[in-house]
Amino acid sequence: MARQMKAAREKRAQILEADGSRPSEILRADGGKQAAVLEAEGRKEAAFRDAEARERLAEAHTIQKVSDAIAIAIANGSASVQSINYFVAQK
């Protein structure tokens, strides 16, 4: 009888332990999933910002080239006010 009671207690203890570890494993898995999602979102945002920075840099280079061309034209005396206004109006 004592052995049966001991076996029943051990069985209940194993069940309780299993019931406790299952939610813990689920929480760990959910945490890992959320971490992966956040990491992917971070990479996506970084790629977007990098592309945006490259676009702005290219735009700045273009503006610099136009400004240089206007400065050269003014220095040579070949630029008219209308042509300069045209380039300025484009932006």
Secondary structure by P-SEA (a helix, b strand, c coil): caaaaaaaaaaaaaaaaaaaaaaaaaaaaaaaaaaaaaaaaaaaaaaaaaaaaaaaaaaaaaaaaaaaaaaaaaaaccccaaaaaaaaaac
